[in-house]
Amino acid sequence: AQTVTQSQPEMSVQEAETVTLSCTYDTSESNYYLFWYKQPPSRQMILVIRQEAYKQQNATENRFSVNFQKAAKSFSLKISDSQLGDTAMYFCAFMIEVDMRFGAGTRLTVKP
Amino acid sequence: GAVVSQHPSWVICKSGTSVKIECRSLDFQATTMFWYRQFPKQSLMLMATSNEGSKATYEQGVEKDKFLINHASLTLSTLTVTSAHPEDSSFYICSVDGASYNEQFFGPGTRLTVL
């Protein structure tokens, strides 16, 4: 069974600082996709960044980047220059074919 | 990507009644759709996978007779919570399989409160 673990229930960061959210997963498959989703108070799931397991290069989207360590089954999210609007729940997710599973989430608070 | 809508966004019902939640894919052919449930301060838990024109596949522990799913077209899947009870109160989110996009497109969710 595929599992996703987010070991940080809550984190906080000062505005303009950098924060890293951790995620580990477990699978015996070699071909899969990893995602970070943001869920603001509106509860709409917003895709932040995605990574294909077959790509060695870490994905980057503006202020968001990942550190993908396939052998260690680790997929952390780095948010640079944190903004107040980044305050939200962040879910790490893992998908094989069409089956997507989520971690428990990390509540991030950006402080002014 | 795809635009996915859900209706209603919020519903309150009395215990024992049935509630239908619609999930529409507005600009994308949704061969496969998913229904998730999210309790307060918890993660999304997959309830079922809905395939157009065929019966849904339910996750272990999800009562298929209680959570009826119909996916009769490429744009619409419905979730009916039958004989709802307060413990069914939750946030229900649908998503669309993005196929070649290799991701899922999420609806805005429906908050169900059963009194």
Interface residues (C-beta under 8 A of the other chain):
Chain A: Y33 F35 S42 R43 Q44 M45 L47 R50 E52 F91 M95 V98 D99 M100 R101 F102 G103 A104 G105
Chain B: T32 F34 Q38 Q42 S43 L44 M45 L46 T49 F91 I93 S95 D97 N102 E103 Q104 F106 P108 G109
